[in-house]
Amino acid sequence: MSPPPLNSWLDTLRAVAPMQGALLVGAGTGAGPLVQWLLHAPPAPAWLVEADKSQFECLQRNLPARPGWSARCEIVTPDSQPVHFHRSSIPAEGSLLESHGYICHEAQSDDWFCKRDF
């Protein structure tokens, strides 16, 4: 027997503890299951954050305009020091952690980011 889909768990959680808003770090292109669930059960406000610029551009195109929703191209870290975002050959696998086993793209000057407060 397989576990219920993620949407079922999220619907149950929302029934028990209604959302006051949502922050999704790693929103990708907007086609993933969490973004799609949020679109069908829209909290207000919602912040969708994606660090990879090319995925963020897709997110902006794919995300319908909703009052109180915001999409940001940022990196979320626990401190304000500059960090390096590692891009891999699998776009959804970009990370602050160095990729081992994926083909990493050469670092570009725009790969350096600083955390910004929301």
N, CA, C and O atoms as CSV, one atom per row, in Angstrom:
chain,resi,resn,atom,element,x,y,z
A,1,MET,N,N,0.854,-1.186,0.000
A,1,MET,CA,C,0.000,0.000,0.000
A,1,MET,C,C,0.897,1.245,0.000
A,1,MET,O,O,1.782,1.383,0.845
A,2,SER,N,N,0.664,2.119,-0.929
A,2,SER,CA,C,1.469,3.338,-1.021
A,2,SER,C,C,0.851,4.449,-0.172
A,2,SER,O,O,-0.358,4.468,0.056
A,3,PRO,N,N,1.686,5.366,0.289
A,3,PRO,CA,C,1.169,6.465,1.113
A,3,PRO,C,C,0.291,7.396,0.276
A,3,PRO,O,O,0.406,7.435,-0.949
A,4,PRO,N,N,-0.593,8.149,0.952
A,4,PRO,CA,C,-1.428,9.106,0.215
A,4,PRO,C,C,-0.560,10.171,-0.435
A,4,PRO,O,O,0.550,10.437,0.026
A,5,PRO,N,N,-1.058,10.779,-1.500
A,5,PRO,CA,C,-0.278,11.849,-2.147
A,5,PRO,C,C,-0.099,13.050,-1.210
A,5,PRO,O,O,-0.858,13.255,-0.264
A,6,LEU,N,N,0.937,13.827,-1.519
A,6,LEU,CA,C,1.254,14.998,-0.706
A,6,LEU,C,C,0.054,15.926,-0.543
A,6,LEU,O,O,-0.159,16.477,0.537
A,7,ASN,N,N,-0.724,16.102,-1.597
A,7,ASN,CA,C,-1.892,16.997,-1.520
A,7,ASN,C,C,-2.859,16.573,-0.421
A,7,ASN,O,O,-3.438,17.427,0.251
A,8,SER,N,N,-3.042,15.288,-0.229
A,8,SER,CA,C,-3.943,14.802,0.824
A,8,SER,C,C,-3.436,15.191,2.202
A,8,SER,O,O,-4.204,15.627,3.058
A,9,TRP,N,N,-2.131,15.028,2.408
A,9,TRP,CA,C,-1.551,15.423,3.687
A,9,TRP,C,C,-1.698,16.927,3.913
A,9,TRP,O,O,-2.043,17.364,5.010
A,10,LEU,N,N,-1.439,17.703,2.883
A,10,LEU,CA,C,-1.532,19.159,3.025
A,10,LEU,C,C,-2.968,19.608,3.268
A,10,LEU,O,O,-3.200,20.523,4.058
A,11,ASP,N,N,-3.936,18.979,2.600
A,11,ASP,CA,C,-5.349,19.316,2.826
A,11,ASP,C,C,-5.759,19.007,4.261
A,11,ASP,O,O,-6.486,19.780,4.884
A,12,THR,N,N,-5.287,17.870,4.785
A,12,THR,CA,C,-5.589,17.497,6.167
A,12,THR,C,C,-4.970,18.490,7.130
A,12,THR,O,O,-5.622,18.938,8.073
A,13,LEU,N,N,-3.722,18.833,6.897
A,13,LEU,CA,C,-3.041,19.807,7.754
A,13,LEU,C,C,-3.749,21.154,7.727
A,13,LEU,O,O,-3.899,21.803,8.762
A,14,ARG,N,N,-4.183,21.570,6.548
A,14,ARG,CA,C,-4.881,22.858,6.428
A,14,ARG,C,C,-6.206,22.835,7.178
A,14,ARG,O,O,-6.609,23.852,7.743
A,15,ALA,N,N,-6.901,21.676,7.194
A,15,ALA,CA,C,-8.162,21.563,7.924
A,15,ALA,C,C,-7.931,21.648,9.439
A,15,ALA,O,O,-8.745,22.221,10.162
A,16,VAL,N,N,-6.829,21.080,9.909
A,16,VAL,CA,C,-6.519,21.080,11.338
A,16,VAL,C,C,-5.983,22.441,11.784
A,16,VAL,O,O,-6.344,22.940,12.850
A,17,ALA,N,N,-5.126,23.029,10.965
A,17,ALA,CA,C,-4.487,24.307,11.297
A,17,ALA,C,C,-4.535,25.212,10.069
A,17,ALA,O,O,-3.610,25.201,9.257
A,18,PRO,N,N,-5.603,25.993,9.926
A,18,PRO,CA,C,-5.723,26.853,8.735
A,18,PRO,C,C,-4.516,27.785,8.580
A,18,PRO,O,O,-3.992,28.326,9.553
A,19,MET,N,N,-4.100,27.951,7.333
A,19,MET,CA,C,-2.929,28.777,7.038
A,19,MET,C,C,-3.241,30.252,7.167
A,19,MET,O,O,-4.333,30.715,6.840
A,20,GLN,N,N,-2.246,30.977,7.655
A,20,GLN,CA,C,-2.315,32.430,7.683
A,20,GLN,C,C,-1.524,33.016,6.528
A,20,GLN,O,O,-1.578,34.220,6.276
A,21,GLY,N,N,-0.794,32.171,5.832
A,21,GLY,CA,C,0.051,32.566,4.718
A,21,GLY,C,C,1.040,31.447,4.451
A,21,GLY,O,O,1.047,30.435,5.152
A,22,ALA,N,N,1.873,31.629,3.440
A,22,ALA,CA,C,2.836,30.591,3.087
A,22,ALA,C,C,4.127,31.219,2.587
A,22,ALA,O,O,4.122,32.256,1.924
A,23,LEU,N,N,5.233,30.563,2.922
A,23,LEU,CA,C,6.547,30.911,2.406
A,23,LEU,C,C,7.125,29.632,1.835
A,23,LEU,O,O,7.360,28.673,2.570
A,24,LEU,N,N,7.355,29.609,0.541
A,24,LEU,CA,C,7.914,28.434,-0.121
A,24,LEU,C,C,9.285,28.800,-0.669
A,24,LEU,O,O,9.395,29.569,-1.623
A,25,VAL,N,N,10.323,28.247,-0.064
A,25,VAL,CA,C,11.692,28.463,-0.507
A,25,VAL,C,C,12.049,27.314,-1.438
A,25,VAL,O,O,11.937,26.147,-1.062
A,26,GLY,N,N,12.478,27.642,-2.645
A,26,GLY,CA,C,12.763,26.625,-3.651
A,26,GLY,C,C,11.538,26.364,-4.496
A,26,GLY,O,O,11.188,25.211,-4.750
A,27,ALA,N,N,10.881,27.428,-4.935
A,27,ALA,CA,C,9.624,27.305,-5.682
A,27,ALA,C,C,9.825,26.758,-7.090
A,27,ALA,O,O,8.862,26.330,-7.725
A,28,GLY,N,N,11.052,26.766,-7.584
A,28,GLY,CA,C,11.310,26.225,-8.923
A,28,GLY,C,C,10.604,27.029,-10.002
A,28,GLY,O,O,10.545,28.257,-9.944
A,29,THR,N,N,10.075,26.323,-10.981
A,29,THR,CA,C,9.406,26.971,-12.113
A,29,THR,C,C,7.926,27.238,-11.849
A,29,THR,O,O,7.244,27.856,-12.667
A,30,GLY,N,N,7.439,26.771,-10.707
A,30,GLY,CA,C,6.022,26.927,-10.394
A,30,GLY,C,C,5.193,25.734,-10.802
A,30,GLY,O,O,3.985,25.710,-10.569
A,31,ALA,N,N,5.820,24.743,-11.408
A,31,ALA,CA,C,5.086,23.558,-11.871
A,31,ALA,C,C,5.088,22.429,-10.854
A,31,ALA,O,O,4.416,21.418,-11.061
A,32,GLY,N,N,5.830,22.578,-9.757
A,32,GLY,CA,C,5.932,21.519,-8.759
A,32,GLY,C,C,4.666,21.358,-7.939
A,32,GLY,O,O,3.791,22.223,-7.969
A,33,PRO,N,N,4.561,20.248,-7.200
A,33,PRO,CA,C,3.332,19.940,-6.464
A,33,PRO,C,C,2.999,20.943,-5.363
A,33,PRO,O,O,1.820,21.188,-5.106
A,34,LEU,N,N,3.994,21.527,-4.709
A,34,LEU,CA,C,3.676,22.487,-3.646
A,34,LEU,C,C,3.094,23.781,-4.197
A,34,LEU,O,O,2.122,24.306,-3.653
A,35,VAL,N,N,3.675,24.294,-5.262
A,35,VAL,CA,C,3.131,25.512,-5.865
A,35,VAL,C,C,1.733,25.242,-6.419
A,35,VAL,O,O,0.829,26.062,-6.253
A,36,GLN,N,N,1.555,24.110,-7.066
A,36,GLN,CA,C,0.244,23.779,-7.620
A,36,GLN,C,C,-0.795,23.638,-6.516
A,36,GLN,O,O,-1.937,24.066,-6.686
A,37,TRP,N,N,-0.416,23.044,-5.387
A,37,TRP,CA,C,-1.351,22.932,-4.268
A,37,TRP,C,C,-1.710,24.317,-3.734
A,37,TRP,O,O,-2.876,24.596,-3.456
A,38,LEU,N,N,-0.707,25.183,-3.592
A,38,LEU,CA,C,-0.979,26.539,-3.116
A,38,LEU,C,C,-1.922,27.290,-4.051
A,38,LEU,O,O,-2.762,28.066,-3.597
A,39,LEU,N,N,-1.783,27.061,-5.348
A,39,LEU,CA,C,-2.654,27.733,-6.312
A,39,LEU,C,C,-4.109,27.286,-6.165
A,39,LEU,O,O,-5.022,28.062,-6.448
A,40,HIS,N,N,-4.334,26.045,-5.726
A,40,HIS,CA,C,-5.695,25.545,-5.558
A,40,HIS,C,C,-6.242,25.791,-4.164
A,40,HIS,O,O,-7.447,25.675,-3.945
A,41,ALA,N,N,-5.386,26.125,-3.230
A,41,ALA,CA,C,-5.793,26.419,-1.863
A,41,ALA,C,C,-5.090,27.689,-1.426
A,41,ALA,O,O,-4.310,27.674,-0.474
A,42,PRO,N,N,-5.362,28.790,-2.117
A,42,PRO,CA,C,-4.517,29.974,-1.950
A,42,PRO,C,C,-4.614,30.634,-0.580
A,42,PRO,O,O,-5.673,31.121,-0.184
A,43,PRO,N,N,-3.501,30.643,0.131
A,43,PRO,CA,C,-3.439,31.487,1.318
A,43,PRO,C,C,-3.073,32.904,0.897
A,43,PRO,O,O,-2.592,33.129,-0.214
A,44,ALA,N,N,-3.297,33.826,1.765
A,44,ALA,CA,C,-2.842,35.185,1.503
A,44,ALA,C,C,-2.197,35.682,2.777
A,44,ALA,O,O,-2.842,35.601,3.822
A,45,PRO,N,N,-1.057,36.157,2.776
A,45,PRO,CA,C,-0.140,36.310,1.648
A,45,PRO,C,C,0.660,35.024,1.398
A,45,PRO,O,O,0.657,34.103,2.214
A,46,ALA,N,N,1.334,34.991,0.266
A,46,ALA,CA,C,2.236,33.885,-0.075
A,46,ALA,C,C,3.483,34.461,-0.728
A,46,ALA,O,O,3.407,35.332,-1.594
A,47,TRP,N,N,4.623,33.961,-0.297
A,47,TRP,CA,C,5.902,34.360,-0.873
A,47,TRP,C,C,6.534,33.121,-1.488
A,47,TRP,O,O,6.726,32.114,-0.806
A,48,LEU,N,N,6.857,33.192,-2.767
A,48,LEU,CA,C,7.520,32.099,-3.465
A,48,LEU,C,C,8.936,32.563,-3.781
A,48,LEU,O,O,9.127,33.584,-4.441
A,49,VAL,N,N,9.920,31.815,-3.313
A,49,VAL,CA,C,11.314,32.212,-3.432
A,49,VAL,C,C,12.060,31.167,-4.254
A,49,VAL,O,O,11.957,29.968,-3.995
A,50,GLU,N,N,12.805,31.631,-5.240
A,50,GLU,CA,C,13.627,30.743,-6.067
A,50,GLU,C,C,14.967,31.424,-6.285
A,50,GLU,O,O,15.021,32.602,-6.639
A,51,ALA,N,N,16.057,30.679,-6.074
A,51,ALA,CA,C,17.396,31.249,-6.193
A,51,ALA,C,C,17.925,31.230,-7.616
A,51,ALA,O,O,18.662,32.133,-8.011
A,52,ASP,N,N,17.562,30.217,-8.394
A,52,ASP,CA,C,18.083,30.087,-9.754
A,52,ASP,C,C,17.343,31.061,-10.674
A,52,ASP,O,O,16.118,31.023,-10.784
A,53,LYS,N,N,18.115,31.936,-11.333
A,53,LYS,CA,C,17.492,32.987,-12.154
A,53,LYS,C,C,16.653,32.440,-13.306
A,53,LYS,O,O,15.583,32.975,-13.595
A,54,SER,N,N,17.121,31.388,-13.963
A,54,SER,CA,C,16.353,30.854,-15.092
A,54,SER,C,C,15.055,30.195,-14.606
A,54,SER,O,O,14.020,30.316,-15.261
A,55,GLN,N,N,15.104,29.504,-13.470
A,55,GLN,CA,C,13.874,28.924,-12.928
A,55,GLN,C,C,12.933,30.016,-12.441
A,55,GLN,O,O,11.714,29.903,-12.577
A,56,PHE,N,N,13.504,31.075,-11.872
A,56,PHE,CA,C,12.683,32.187,-11.405
A,56,PHE,C,C,11.942,32.858,-12.562
A,56,PHE,O,O,10.779,33.236,-12.422
A,57,GLU,N,N,12.617,33.004,-13.703
A,57,GLU,CA,C,11.955,33.602,-14.870
A,57,GLU,C,C,10.766,32.751,-15.305
A,57,GLU,O,O,9.717,33.288,-15.660
A,58,CYS,N,N,10.922,31.432,-15.280
A,58,CYS,CA,C,9.788,30.538,-15.593
A,58,CYS,C,C,8.688,30.680,-14.545
A,58,CYS,O,O,7.504,30.696,-14.882
A,59,LEU,N,N,9.074,30.783,-13.285
A,59,LEU,CA,C,8.098,30.957,-12.210
A,59,LEU,C,C,7.272,32.212,-12.441
A,59,LEU,O,O,6.050,32.190,-12.292
A,60,GLN,N,N,7.928,33.301,-12.802
A,60,GLN,CA,C,7.199,34.549,-13.063
A,60,GLN,C,C,6.199,34.386,-14.202
A,60,GLN,O,O,5.081,34.897,-14.131
A,61,ARG,N,N,6.603,33.673,-15.253
A,61,ARG,CA,C,5.695,33.453,-16.383
A,61,ARG,C,C,4.536,32.523,-16.017
A,61,ARG,O,O,3.412,32.723,-16.477
A,62,ASN,N,N,4.806,31.510,-15.195
A,62,ASN,CA,C,3.805,30.494,-14.876
A,62,ASN,C,C,2.862,30.879,-13.751
A,62,ASN,O,O,1.788,30.291,-13.621
A,63,LEU,N,N,3.237,31.850,-12.940
A,63,LEU,CA,C,2.452,32.187,-11.760
A,63,LEU,C,C,1.402,33.238,-12.087
A,63,LEU,O,O,1.733,34.352,-12.493
A,64,PRO,N,N,0.129,32.879,-11.909
A,64,PRO,CA,C,-0.907,33.894,-12.151
A,64,PRO,C,C,-0.852,34.974,-11.074
A,64,PRO,O,O,-0.450,34.710,-9.941
A,65,ALA,N,N,-1.256,36.178,-11.432
A,65,ALA,CA,C,-1.268,37.282,-10.472
A,65,ALA,C,C,-2.332,37.013,-9.411
A,65,ALA,O,O,-3.480,36.713,-9.738
A,66,ARG,N,N,-1.951,37.122,-8.160
A,66,ARG,CA,C,-2.885,36.948,-7.044
A,66,ARG,C,C,-2.594,38.037,-6.016
A,66,ARG,O,O,-1.432,38.330,-5.733
A,67,PRO,N,N,-3.634,38.631,-5.461
A,67,PRO,CA,C,-3.414,39.637,-4.424
A,67,PRO,C,C,-2.681,39.020,-3.231
A,67,PRO,O,O,-3.036,37.936,-2.768
A,68,GLY,N,N,-1.667,39.714,-2.747
A,68,GLY,CA,C,-0.926,39.246,-1.586
A,68,GLY,C,C,0.163,38.236,-1.892
A,68,GLY,O,O,0.875,37.805,-0.985
A,69,TRP,N,N,0.307,37.848,-3.158
A,69,TRP,CA,C,1.343,36.879,-3.535
A,69,TRP,C,C,2.540,37.618,-4.092
A,69,TRP,O,O,2.402,38.645,-4.756
A,70,SER,N,N,3.723,37.081,-3.811
A,70,SER,CA,C,4.953,37.694,-4.283
A,70,SER,C,C,5.940,36.596,-4.656
A,70,SER,O,O,6.060,35.595,-3.950
A,71,ALA,N,N,6.644,36.785,-5.764
A,71,ALA,CA,C,7.712,35.870,-6.169
A,71,ALA,C,C,9.019,36.649,-6.122
A,71,ALA,O,O,9.098,37.783,-6.595
A,72,ARG,N,N,10.042,36.025,-5.546
A,72,ARG,CA,C,11.322,36.711,-5.395
A,72,ARG,C,C,12.459,35.802,-5.813
A,72,ARG,O,O,12.437,34.599,-5.551
A,73,CYS,N,N,13.449,36.384,-6.464
A,73,CYS,CA,C,14.669,35.665,-6.824
A,73,CYS,C,C,15.700,35.989,-5.752
A,73,CYS,O,O,16.400,36.999,-5.832
A,74,GLU,N,N,15.784,35.124,-4.753
A,74,GLU,CA,C,16.645,35.348,-3.589
A,74,GLU,C,C,17.207,34.016,-3.118
A,74,GLU,O,O,16.724,32.951,-3.503
A,75,ILE,N,N,18.229,34.093,-2.283
A,75,ILE,CA,C,18.750,32.939,-1.564
A,75,ILE,C,C,18.474,33.186,-0.095
A,75,ILE,O,O,18.716,34.280,0.414
A,76,VAL,N,N,17.973,32.183,0.578
A,76,VAL,CA,C,17.667,32.287,1.998
A,76,VAL,C,C,18.772,31.562,2.767
A,76,VAL,O,O,18.990,30.365,2.578
A,77,THR,N,N,19.462,32.295,3.630
A,77,THR,CA,C,20.534,31.736,4.448
A,77,THR,C,C,20.382,32.254,5.878
A,77,THR,O,O,19.691,33.246,6.112
A,78,PRO,N,N,21.024,31.584,6.831
A,78,PRO,CA,C,20.884,32.030,8.224
A,78,PRO,C,C,21.697,33.270,8.575
A,78,PRO,O,O,21.538,33.808,9.671
A,79,ASP,N,N,22.554,33.733,7.689
A,79,ASP,CA,C,23.340,34.927,7.986
A,79,ASP,C,C,23.438,35.813,6.758
A,79,ASP,O,O,22.923,35.473,5.693
A,80,SER,N,N,24.099,36.944,6.910
A,80,SER,CA,C,24.152,37.908,5.817
A,80,SER,C,C,25.437,37.842,5.006
A,80,SER,O,O,25.691,38.728,4.190
A,81,GLN,N,N,26.243,36.828,5.208
A,81,GLN,CA,C,27.486,36.690,4.453
A,81,GLN,C,C,27.189,36.307,3.012
A,81,GLN,O,O,26.221,35.589,2.762
A,82,PRO,N,N,27.987,36.762,2.063
A,82,PRO,CA,C,27.810,36.333,0.669
A,82,PRO,C,C,27.957,34.812,0.573
A,82,PRO,O,O,28.775,34.209,1.268
A,83,VAL,N,N,27.165,34.217,-0.286
A,83,VAL,CA,C,27.198,32.768,-0.487
A,83,VAL,C,C,27.311,32.469,-1.971
A,83,VAL,O,O,27.044,33.328,-2.812
A,84,HIS,N,N,27.706,31.254,-2.283
A,84,HIS,CA,C,27.814,30.828,-3.673
A,84,HIS,C,C,26.700,29.836,-3.973
A,84,HIS,O,O,26.543,28.840,-3.267
A,85,PHE,N,N,25.942,30.102,-4.997
A,85,PHE,CA,C,24.869,29.205,-5.425
A,85,PHE,C,C,25.417,28.305,-6.520
A,85,PHE,O,O,25.861,28.789,-7.561
A,86,HIS,N,N,25.389,27.006,-6.292
A,86,HIS,CA,C,25.913,26.041,-7.244
A,86,HIS,C,C,24.796,25.583,-8.169
A,86,HIS,O,O,23.768,25.080,-7.715
A,87,ARG,N,N,25.004,25.760,-9.458
A,87,ARG,CA,C,24.037,25.281,-10.454
A,87,ARG,C,C,24.500,23.923,-10.940
A,87,ARG,O,O,25.701,23.678,-11.051
A,88,SER,N,N,23.559,23.038,-11.231
A,88,SER,CA,C,23.930,21.719,-11.726
A,88,SER,C,C,23.265,21.467,-13.070
A,88,SER,O,O,22.482,22.287,-13.550
A,89,SER,N,N,23.582,20.331,-13.668
A,89,SER,CA,C,22.980,19.968,-14.947
A,89,SER,C,C,21.501,19.627,-14.790
A,89,SER,O,O,20.767,19.567,-15.777
A,90,ILE,N,N,21.067,19.405,-13.557
A,90,ILE,CA,C,19.650,19.188,-13.262
A,90,ILE,C,C,19.159,20.476,-12.599
A,90,ILE,O,O,19.489,20.724,-11.439
A,91,PRO,N,N,18.382,21.300,-13.303
A,91,PRO,CA,C,18.037,22.629,-12.780
A,91,PRO,C,C,17.413,22.616,-11.382
A,91,PRO,O,O,17.674,23.520,-10.588
A,92,ALA,N,N,16.608,21.624,-11.074
A,92,ALA,CA,C,15.961,21.579,-9.768
A,92,ALA,C,C,16.928,21.238,-8.642
A,92,ALA,O,O,16.552,21.289,-7.471
A,93,GLU,N,N,18.164,20.892,-8.978
A,93,GLU,CA,C,19.145,20.492,-7.968
A,93,GLU,C,C,20.138,21.594,-7.629
A,93,GLU,O,O,21.147,21.316,-6.980
A,94,GLY,N,N,19.892,22.832,-8.043
A,94,GLY,CA,C,20.757,23.933,-7.640
A,94,GLY,C,C,20.732,24.061,-6.125
A,94,GLY,O,O,19.703,23.806,-5.498
A,95,SER,N,N,21.863,24.456,-5.526
A,95,SER,CA,C,21.933,24.427,-4.072
A,95,SER,C,C,23.069,25.304,-3.567
A,95,SER,O,O,23.944,25.713,-4.330
A,96,LEU,N,N,23.040,25.580,-2.286
A,96,LEU,CA,C,24.170,26.210,-1.629
A,96,LEU,C,C,25.260,25.182,-1.360
A,96,LEU,O,O,26.416,25.538,-1.135
A,97,LEU,N,N,24.886,23.905,-1.384
A,97,LEU,CA,C,25.847,22.824,-1.183
A,97,LEU,C,C,26.495,22.472,-2.508
A,97,LEU,O,O,25.847,22.500,-3.555
A,98,GLU,N,N,27.754,22.147,-2.457
A,98,GLU,CA,C,28.467,21.774,-3.668
A,98,GLU,C,C,27.907,20.463,-4.205
A,98,GLU,O,O,27.709,19.513,-3.447
A,99,SER,N,N,27.658,20.409,-5.489
A,99,SER,CA,C,27.103,19.205,-6.112
A,99,SER,C,C,28.201,18.179,-6.330
A,99,SER,O,O,29.256,18.486,-6.885
A,100,HIS,N,N,27.945,16.981,-5.895
A,100,HIS,CA,C,28.863,15.862,-6.130
A,100,HIS,C,C,28.084,14.824,-6.916
A,100,HIS,O,O,27.119,14.256,-6.406
A,101,GLY,N,N,28.487,14.573,-8.137
A,101,GLY,CA,C,27.781,13.597,-8.946
A,101,GLY,C,C,26.960,14.210,-10.065
A,101,GLY,O,O,26.443,13.486,-10.916
A,102,TYR,N,N,26.828,15.528,-10.081
A,102,TYR,CA,C,26.150,16.217,-11.170
A,102,TYR,C,C,27.182,17.061,-11.901
A,102,TYR,O,O,28.225,17.401,-11.341
A,103,ILE,N,N,26.899,17.389,-13.119
A,103,ILE,CA,C,27.780,18.271,-13.873
A,103,ILE,C,C,27.479,19.696,-13.442
A,103,ILE,O,O,26.372,20.192,-13.652
A,104,CYS,N,N,28.443,20.344,-12.852
A,104,CYS,CA,C,28.233,21.710,-12.370
A,104,CYS,C,C,28.633,22.710,-13.443
A,104,CYS,O,O,29.608,22.513,-14.167
A,105,HIS,N,N,27.876,23.763,-13.528
A,105,HIS,CA,C,28.186,24.836,-14.460
A,105,HIS,C,C,29.290,25.692,-13.882
A,105,HIS,O,O,29.440,25.804,-12.665
A,106,GLU,N,N,30.050,26.286,-14.758
A,106,GLU,CA,C,31.109,27.190,-14.308
A,106,GLU,C,C,30.490,28.361,-13.551
A,106,GLU,O,O,29.418,28.852,-13.906
A,107,ALA,N,N,31.169,28.789,-12.524
A,107,ALA,CA,C,30.687,29.913,-11.725
A,107,ALA,C,C,30.721,31.181,-12.556
A,107,ALA,O,O,31.674,31.421,-13.299
A,108,GLN,N,N,29.715,31.964,-12.435
A,108,GLN,CA,C,29.624,33.260,-13.092
A,108,GLN,C,C,29.635,34.335,-12.012
A,108,GLN,O,O,29.328,34.060,-10.851
A,109,SER,N,N,29.982,35.536,-12.390
A,109,SER,CA,C,30.035,36.602,-11.398
A,109,SER,C,C,28.670,36.850,-10.770
A,109,SER,O,O,28.590,37.301,-9.628
A,110,ASP,N,N,27.585,36.560,-11.507
A,110,ASP,CA,C,26.256,36.781,-10.944
A,110,ASP,C,C,25.800,35.614,-10.070
A,110,ASP,O,O,24.663,35.606,-9.597
A,111,ASP,N,N,26.684,34.619,-9.847
A,111,ASP,CA,C,26.332,33.500,-8.970
A,111,ASP,C,C,26.513,33.832,-7.496
A,111,ASP,O,O,26.174,33.023,-6.633
A,112,TRP,N,N,27.037,35.002,-7.204
A,112,TRP,CA,C,27.217,35.381,-5.805
A,112,TRP,C,C,26.021,36.199,-5.341
A,112,TRP,O,O,25.620,37.170,-5.983
A,113,PHE,N,N,25.474,35.791,-4.236
A,113,PHE,CA,C,24.274,36.452,-3.729
A,113,PHE,C,C,24.464,36.769,-2.264
A,113,PHE,O,O,25.284,36.151,-1.586
A,114,CYS,N,N,23.718,37.719,-1.783
A,114,CYS,CA,C,23.642,37.973,-0.349
A,114,CYS,C,C,22.191,37.792,0.072
A,114,CYS,O,O,21.265,38.061,-0.693
A,115,LYS,N,N,22.018,37.336,1.291
A,115,LYS,CA,C,20.678,37.178,1.824
A,115,LYS,C,C,20.035,38.554,1.984
A,115,LYS,O,O,20.704,39.522,2.346
A,116,ARG,N,N,18.765,38.631,1.719
A,116,ARG,CA,C,18.015,39.862,1.981
A,116,ARG,C,C,16.863,39.536,2.899
A,116,ARG,O,O,16.287,38.452,2.815
A,117,ASP,N,N,16.525,40.449,3.764
A,117,ASP,CA,C,15.383,40.234,4.659
A,117,ASP,C,C,14.096,40.390,3.886
A,117,ASP,O,O,13.997,41.202,2.966
A,118,PHE,N,N,13.120,39.607,4.269
A,118,PHE,CA,C,11.794,39.722,3.668
A,118,PHE,C,C,11.059,40.743,4.440
A,118,PHE,O,O,9.902,41.033,4.135
